[in-house]
Amino acid sequence: MTSEHRNATDGETSAFENHEAHLRQAQAVAGLGSWELDVTSDQLYWSKEVERQFDVRAEPPVSFAQFLEYVHPEDRTRVRDNWTAALDGDKYDVEHRIEKPDGDHVWVRARARIERDADGRPVKAVGVLQDITERKERESRMRMQLEAIESSMEGIAVLDADDEYVFMNQAHADLFGYDPGELVGRSWRYLYDDDEVERLEREVFPVVDDAGEWRGELTGTRRDGSTMIQETTLTRLDGGGLVCTTRDVTERKERERSLRRFKRAIEASSHSIYITDTDGTIQYVNPAFEAVTGYSSEEAIGRTPSILRSDEHDESLYEDLWETILAGETWEGELVNNRKDGTRYVVNQTIAPVTDEDGGITNFVAVNADITELKRNQNEIHKLRQAIEHAQTPLTLTDPTREDNPMVYVNEAFKELSGYSEADLIGENCRLLQGADTDEGTIAELRTAIDDEEPITVEMRNYRRDGTMFWNELSVTPVYDSDGSLIRYLGTQRDVTERKEREQQLRVLDRVLRHNLRNDMNAILGHAETIRSTAAPDVASHAETIVEKGTQLLETADKQRAITNVLLEPPNRKSVAVDRLIQTVTSGVAEAFPDATIDVDCPGKVTAVASSRIGQALEELLTNALEHSDQDEPTVRASVTDRDEHVRIEVIDRGPSIPEMEQQVGTSPRDLDPLYHGSGLGLWLVYWIVNRSDGTVSFGENDPGGNVVQIDLPRASSRRRRPVSSDD
């Protein structure tokens, strides 16, 4: 061999070795190892890369069966089946694990090309093994991630740059009532109404484009048309798509709204409310608790309700309370508690346990209604009922809300007056006491007042159970509840039979005396006039005195008759326009006294409640002032003042003072001076008219001289309906 040939051969060998080294490096980088199998001899060879990468230490050649020993037991059958199929003509491309001596394993992809002889029989296989462990681990992680996504309770979806769904897990589809396949390929706009789509495009996507992510709440529309509140996160992908994660928080939001409403209700409640843990430590108090007890929330929280405990109750009550609520039941009862300042108050307390989802008690809620005033009122009502029950005045209550306005209460005095038992009376109308001689006009007047819900007082013939008649002074007053609704009529009765008999006797006596006195006095005056006109001057003077005194006596008789009529009439009070009445009366008096000056001071419209004869009383006062004036041109002033509870009428003159004896009108007979011989029947007439008007008369002196007569009458508005508690 020449040196040139030798050099050439060495050069080729060196080049081949370099190529082989590069090939090994490439295989190492690619994770590849080669192998070759002589099918006919069943001898398998592999490259050094196979030995190095997969830690295969057996010296080739080895049989195919020996190779299978390196394959993971779970993969051997699959590798054998794939190899058998490849020998029959299929492609050999299989992924499996190779076990390493240290017990670890690697994933490989095995591929081979089968060479065949002229008859098509396999004679040789040349293949490669590629390490795919990292890819398999990535795929495993991806599978786990996908499984997590699919099993996630949160809805997860992916949208492409065209805003269409390309992936959606079952949870996301379930939120809207669809299957994933029904929504993939659709736009997200399909799941939201127009207003929400507009909001997303206007407010949400600009944030996503700018920050890459948005979190917030959306309102989605389900398949059935109902809506839900979603808590959603949108994340922008590099390719322009979106990842959407969402969950239905409708129930949570409703619970939150309910809790907010509940908290607002507690905060606004007029009842004091506190919440404790299961040991009784206060964790919350509402504003009403602070107002009622005097303890601030800072002072109460962390302490126990024993700060409110008084010494009114035995320890057994509190033991029963705790036993009840710890058993999961509600306790209710009345407690007398102490405020921070030591004052006591009464509550109707309800304590209820609060449980968790498993039924375990977590807290106690105590609601306390302050019934201090109610208890006080109940005591007062009890006293009032006792007083009414034992009152000497017969009383009834009827119910106008029921048919025929039946009696629902009668006291003992009424039963004694009527002779009926309670069983006879309850449920019956008061007409039970009426009879054939009861005046129909009075009955009609009474019925009209009741229908108009107006108070009224009448006198009528009534009959006891035994048939005896008695005169009944009946007053009926409507009773209203706090809302102004009519709920009862209160009837007060008074047996005035004796008074009516005396009045009858008085009428007879008055009629007889008036007739005889006037006839006899007129005869006396006629003779006196004859004597005065025909007799000598000294005798005529005496006749003049007889005429003067006789005339005064007739005038006194007329006033006595007027007083008698006032006393015999039943009180007939009504609303009177005092401003118009003053003008009418003063005009009439001014015509009778043309030389007098009558001033009127009235501040517009004024209404009082008075007897229908009140004008007669005013006329009497004005006339009396002018007749007794010692001035040539007498002056009198009528003044009206509208006060809170009454209307005051003043008649003011400048004449001589009214004698002290005349000012004693209305005085009890036992208080009169034994020498009382006042002749002022006019002032008595005024007194009785005003008295029958529920008013008062008083006398005073005018400055610098004269008299002031004051009449106080009830204001019409002061007699308005007075709402009372239904407990009355």
Beta strands, then each sheet from edge to edge (+ up, - down):
strand 1: 32-38
strand 2: 43-46
strand 3: 92-99
strand 4: 105-116
strand 5: 122-131
strand 6: 155-159
strand 7: 165-168
strand 8: 213-221
strand 9: 227-236
strand 10: 242-248
strand 11: 272-277
strand 12: 282-285
strand 13: 331-338
strand 14: 344-355
strand 15: 361-370
strand 16: 395-398
strand 17: 407-410
strand 18: 456-463
strand 19: 469-480
strand 20: 486-492
strand 21: 573-577
strand 22: 597-601
strand 23: 607-611
strand 24: 635-642
strand 25: 646-653
strand 26: 696-701
strand 27: 707-714
sheet 1: 2+ 1- 5+ 4- 3+
sheet 2: 7+ 6- 10+ 9- 8+
sheet 3: 12+ 11- 15+ 14- 13+
sheet 4: 17+ 16- 20+ 19- 18+
sheet 5: 21+ 23-
sheet 6: 22+ 24+ 25- 27+ 26-
end
